[in-house]
């Protein structure tokens, strides 16, 4: 059985976390890895519908995601988490809990995220219709030492995926060859 690990995508809403996580999932499946994706929106719908968007609720959401990820990693699964996870402390706790965690900072200026926002959530947040919206009325704390940073406003999806895959290999998460 191959060793499990988690790839944790973090970044502002609409920065490209889900898009990149799906592409990395495809790449890893082609290499024969067992994969489970924990997408933030899906997790909120299924696993944590009882939580809101206060700091305490966001921390609890990340705690629950990291617990599920840890169980899967212990069973040889590569877990891909795509969640805003805005707070450094909660991400650090997830890293400690899971153990083998590869953090991807999906860096994208808020202006670009707003341009990609087909749901109009940023606009609604700016108007005060959505409280505690990350990047508008709630902070996003960029990771101080992620394993890799992708700049989705300047890189194509293919370039970002290639950068992630190369970093995974260089840091020993993937077999070379």
Secondary structure as UniProt FT lines:
FT   STRAND          5..10
FT   TURN            13..14
FT   HELIX           17..30
FT   TURN            31..32
FT   STRAND          35..39
FT   HELIX           40..46
FT   TURN            49..50
FT   HELIX           55..74
FT   TURN            75..76
FT   STRAND          78..82
FT   HELIX           88..98
FT   STRAND          101..107
FT   HELIX           110..115
FT   TURN            118..119
FT   HELIX           121..126
FT   TURN            127..128
FT   TURN            131..132
FT   TURN            135..137
FT   STRAND          148..151
FT   TURN            152..154
FT   HELIX           157..170
FT   TURN            171..172
//
